[in-house]
Amino acid sequence: MAASSTTNLSRTSLYLNSSSQASQKASLPFLPKTLHKPSFFPVTPSSVSNTRKALLTFSSNNPISHVISANENYPDDSSFGFHFDDDDKPREECGVVGIYGDPEASRLCYLALHALQHRGQEGAGIVSVNNNVLQSVTGVGLVSDVFNESKLDKLPGDLAIGHVRYSTAGSSMLKNVQPFVAGYRFGSVGVAHNGNLVNYRKLRADLEDSGSIFNTSSDTEVVLHLIAISKARPFFLRIVVACEKLEGAYSMVFVTEDKLVAVRDPFGFRPLVMGRRSNGAIVFASETCALDLIEATYEREVNPGEVLVVDKDGIQSLCLLPHPEPKQCIFEHIYFALPNSEVFGRSVYESRRLFGEILATETPVDCDVVIAVPDSGVVAALGFAAKAGVPFQQGLIRSHYVGRTFIEPSQKIRDFGVKLKLSPVRGVLEGKRVVVVDDSIVRGTTSSKIVRLIKEAGAKEVHMRISSPPIIASCYYGVDTPSSEELISNRMTVEEIREFIGCDSLAFLPLDSLKKFLGDDSPNYCYACFSGRYPVLPKEVKVKRVGDFVDDGLNGSIESIDGGWVQGPRNQDMEKKRDVQKLSSLS
């Protein structure tokens, strides 16, 4: 699984169709975050409950929602085969790390990637520099699967970058695992990228028209080509020129024969921090938890629109582009980052605890016990319980030893996948009025199964409290959320969702309360997934890969899937302009 030294890029096809993606994923059955796409079977009306019918036919007035016809065929739970996705959640993006000036740079990268493993489990890689040669080891799977002593021994040097991957662009193949390394006329460069480019397809098409040859289906490779064709000198100015053409989210670390470069997009969508070890080594990482593990002291964030160049002469800071108001991803504080991290200058733990307190204050309910959907709902549940004066207990125990595939008994067991992952504690739940705190609801099907588990364990009442506002829109900035037509909150009212889930009451964190909590920093966050208003509107019709179909309820139209890319949000201003032009031409 290793790829070493500097490589030039060889030609492959531009886009992979959905069938080829499925076959490639099937050849890698051990990937913990990428599931096989299921077979689809017609669903008869009698097999769909009245509540499920309501889910399929309801269409909200939200401007980005899509109308779904109840006459279309959708898969029932029984058609999804023997695979279980551990959460009906938005998927983590990626994690990056860069180290300059430590003789054990690659080993420190390895440890830092362990700390960032929650941000991506499909693949991992490290590029180190030794005697002006870039050497690379990449592989599919977890960090501990990819690296061992012998492989780390192949990565000497005091300069290295690393990456853990969950694919938001590009299918799950070894050649798409970062960091990417390429040679160009002035040397070699490696790059690791966290984010998603919303103008990737146009950039790639333009580059191919000019003769560029692509080796991967990842949007990150575009950046290497833009650097290679730039005529700017010195090297870091090539990065600036390349980034001027990029639109979307990117927190990136680059490595050359003698430099480490960190870049963050002008909106600062994805986090990137800088730290320093006691021996003076400079460290960049996606989260401060990575700094903590390798005993690096947090110094500051890489600012939106900033380029930081580290070499033997020290650290140089440049303004990449005139940066507008920052639009940092609020979901880092809700779900993605670890609670022990500090992201965007705030403690993630404190944010989640206060989200729970807000829920307890604004959506109170008479209850006997507060439990969490582990692990992501735990801190918010602690905040809710403390504010409500009700004991917090572990009512659901999470198994951390469930693989991606399993053999189901011949006699069908309802909610088998969820039961493998979550076990209710009858002694905590029986006869109790239970508040269940979770961080988000995406499709709603996992939540309905959790409610059913808790009630079957003897709970008298089940009240769901969600420590985020309703998700009504897909993300295009490095988070793999489902398409908008799969999002239950984009088609249903809170009461209809409550009925679908089967709980006694349901409440989300109000968006206004979330913004009030953020105070003066509120304008600096991106709320697109809650509002449908995008800071950078994708200009392309097809903009992102659909999340994998999972057994927890694909409700989107199969016709909406086109080679792994989905319809972008409508640019209504552009449509009005085109309509006016058509009318004027007719007159």
C-alpha positions, 0 to 999 in steps of 0.5 A, a space after each residue: 500500500 505504500 507509494 514512495 518518492 516523487 511521482 509524475 501524474 499519469 492519465 485516468 478518466 475524468 469522472 467515475 460513474 456510480 457503478 465503477 465506484 461501487 465495484 471499487 469500494 466492493 474490493 476494499 471491504 474493510 474500509 470503516 466509513 465507506 459502505 457498499 451501495 445496496 441493490 434497489 428493489 421496488 417497494 410496494 405501497 403496503 410495505 411502507 408505513 403511513 409515516 414513511 409515506 408522509 416522509 416521501 410525499 411531504 415537500 416544504 416551502 424551503 427554496 432549496 427543497 426538492 419535490 419527491 414523488 410517492 410514486 417513485 420506488 424507495 428501498 425498505 430497511 430490508 433491502 439494504 443488505 448486511 452493512 451498518 453505518 455507525 451514525 446517521 450523521 454528516 460525515 467528518 471531512 479530513 485532518 491534516 498535520 505538518 511538522 518542520 524542524 524535528 528529527 522525528 517529524 514522521 513519527 510525530 505526524 503519525 501520532 498527530 494523525 492518531 489524534 485526528 483519526 475521528 476526522 477520517 477513517 478511509 485512508 492515511 498518509 505521510 510525506 517526509 523530506 530527507 536529503 531534498 527528496 520527498 518520500 511518501 507512504 499512503 494506505 487505505 484504512 486506519 492510521 494503525 493499519 497503514 503505518 508500522 515501524 518499518 514504514 516509518 523507518 522509510 520516512 526519515 527527515 525533520 520535515 513532514 506532512 500527514 493526512 487522514 481522509 474521508 472522501 468528500 470528492 473522489 472515490 475511495 481508492 488508494 490513488 486518492 489517498 493524500 498527501 499527494 506528491 508531484 514533480 514539476 520543473 523546479 522540484 517536488 511538492 506534496 500537499 494535504 487538503 481538508 475541505 472541498 472546492 466548489 469550482 473543481 470540475 471547471 478548473 479540471 476541465 480547463 486544465 485538461 483542455 490545456 494538456 494537463 493529465 490527471 491521475 486521481 478523481 480528487 479535487 486536491 490534484 487541481 491545486 498541484 496542476 495550478 502550482 505547476 503551470 504558474 510562472 511565479 517565483 519563489 515557490 510560495 507565490 505559486 501557491 498564492 497564484 493557485 489559490 486565487 483560482 480556488 473557490 470553496 473551503 481549503 485548509 492545506 499544508 504543503 511541503 517542498 525540499 526545504 519549506 513547510 507552507 500552511 494555507 487557509 481559504 479566505 472564509 476560513 471554513 475549515 480549522 487550522 492551528 499552529 503550535 510549537 514544540 519545546 525544541 522549536 519545531 513548528 506544527 500545523 494541525 486541524 485541531 489542538 488535540 493533535 498538538 496536545 498529543 505530541 506536546 506542542 504548545 498552541 500558539 494561534 490559528 492560521 488566519 483566514 486568507 493567510 499563507 504561512 511559510 516555514 523554512 530555515 529563515 523562520 516563519 513568514 506570513 502573507 495575506 493570500 487574498 483580501 478576506 471577507 467576513 470569516 465563515 467558520 463551520 459551526 458544525 465543528 463545535 456541534 459534532 466534528 471536533 473532539 471535545 478536548 480541542 479548541 476550535 476557532 478560539 473556543 473550547 469545543 467542550 464548553 460550547 457543547 455543554 452550553 448548547 445542552 444548557 440552552 436546550 434545558 432552558 428553552 425546551 424544558 420537559 418533566 423527566 426522571 433521567 437524561 441520557 445521551 446518544 454516545 459519543 457525540 451527544 454526551 457533553 450536551 447531555 451533561 449540560 442539559 442535566 445540570 441545568 435541569 437538575 435531573 441526573 445524567 446516566 448512561 442509558 445507552 452503551 456503545 460498542 466500539 468493536 463492531 466491524 463494517 460487515 456482519 452476518 445477520 441471523 436467518 430470522 430477521 431481527 428488527 433494528 439489528 444494525 443499531 442494536 449491534 452498536 447501541 445497547 440500552 440499559 434497562 435498569 436506567 430506563 425502565 419506568 422512567 421519563 427519559 430525555 435523550 440528547 443527540 447532536 443532530 438528526 439527518 435522515 431521522 431513521 437512526 433516531 427512530 430506531 433508538 427511540 424504539 430501543 429505549 421504549 422496548 427497554 421499558 421507558 415510560 416516555 422518550 423526549 428527544 433534544 437535539 443540540 443543533 438547529 434542523 439541517 435543511 441543506 447540504 454542505 459544499 465545503 468539505 462535509 459530506 452531508 446527504 443531498 437535500 432531498 434526503 434531509 428529513 428537516 428539509 421536508 418535514 415540520 418538527 411535529 412531523 419529524 417527532 411523529 416519524 421518530 416516535 418520541 413523545 416530544 422533540 426540540 432542536 436548538 433554536 438557530 437564534 439562540 445559537 447565534 446569541 450564544 456566539 455573541 459578537 462572533 456570530 457573523 463569523 460562522 457558516 450556517 448554510 446547513 441550517 439556512 440554505 444560504 451559502 457564503 460561496 454559491 457553487 457555480 457548477 450544476 453538479 457540485 458534490 458526491 452523494 453520501 453513500 447509501 446506508 441502511 439507515 434510510 436512503 430517501 432520495 431519488 435514485 435518478 438524482 445520482 449522476 456518477 456520484 455528483 448531485 444537483 447544486 443549489 439553485 442560483 435564483 438570481 442567475 435564473 431570473 437573469 436568464 428568464 429576462 434575457 429569454 423574454 427580451 429575445 422573444 419580444 
